[in-house]
């Protein structure tokens, strides 16, 4: 008896095979690059963790706010001034990216499909820990490219966890895939040192900590922080006053994700920042 | 001996008879297109029978759980890889069924030394308008039936699946007169429950050629509802979100059918 020539792959235990594995099986995802230690690693020395952008996220009274500037750069050149670096992965999760856009967007796409693939095949939602881990795994698989000086991605992941205790959760990563849960805020990208300073100051020494802020107050601080980052970091777009290009701000709450309309951001900017 | 042609035909006929007998007790599933989407419904199941396949595609199936599972996984894999490499809008039910599932099921059925798929499936894809909804029924031998207009029938806004042909035809003739694409969810729900009862009643007898009396149908439905749960899912027409499938719990549905 000949084996059946049946066309599609039969996976008897869906749990053993996640979506990236399925893509690899079908040859749709490049295997992680392996750095050859014998043959020399020509670009290793030149690798510098420059993720030219500024992304920030912090918890406030209404959930987690995630904001990113819109500038995309290649070396000294501004390539695009309307880049979208705050990406929705599912109804309750946001991935905000600093790093090489090609890799980052691909990662977001894989991640988005991974969560849905899991839900559809396993008939249950992936846990927050599982989602956080899935991104970590993608980053680690990508580390070969990072060591060759291409494709570094350092994301922030914000989500709302309904189990066991309903609360907003915020994670940041390093380029190797280690994940860290942030209690109050996280920032990544080349402009992040300034932002981190501002958020630390706001959280500890101002009238109220970040977690107590209203939405308008939170938006105002996010805009001020990005504007400050853009002041000294050429890779951060901040707010383009002339071109009326505002940062992208999204909020994750129990109800899901809200993208703040530009008119609202413009109003807060005019009132409290400009 | 099966190498001889007529033995092969005999083997296929035996196999068909065997599968039909296996599927005969399968509880009906109804899929109804209504104003805001498509409703899938069945009753009283111990295991799940209605599933999400992709953003705009859902499936209901009867048969052996192991076979349903393999086909479901296959369909999800195909749709997901297509959606990933191209885009979600490129995933189409027509292609999924015609080019992938049907040939696989046919060859499994006709290779008489290997096991066939013991499953009968009903797929639906929600469109932007009710006229664009697509329903496809796929048999264990790869045969496809469509809700679209063919030489033999006008377009239908529904499709059903049941253990026997007789049961299915009775459900269809009921829905043909009772259901329209502009129905509300409540109306679609009621028609689906009635259709399910008609289909299920028919499975209990061998000679039900005519639709049963209205009163008998609702009495039967009430009896069933008293001790079994409703399983349902909808594909919403709402364009504002990419993922249209939502399962409806028994608890959500009971208030809608209480009157």
Interface residues (C-beta under 8 A of the other chain):
Chain A: X1 X4 X5 X6 X7 X8 X9 X10 X11 X12 X14 X19 X22 X23 X26 X28 X91 X109 X110 X113 X116 X117 X119 X120 X121 X123
Chain B: X48 X51 X52 X53 X54 X70 X73 X74 X76 X77 X78 X80 X81 X83 X84 X85 X100 X103 X104 X107 X108 X111 X113 X114 X243
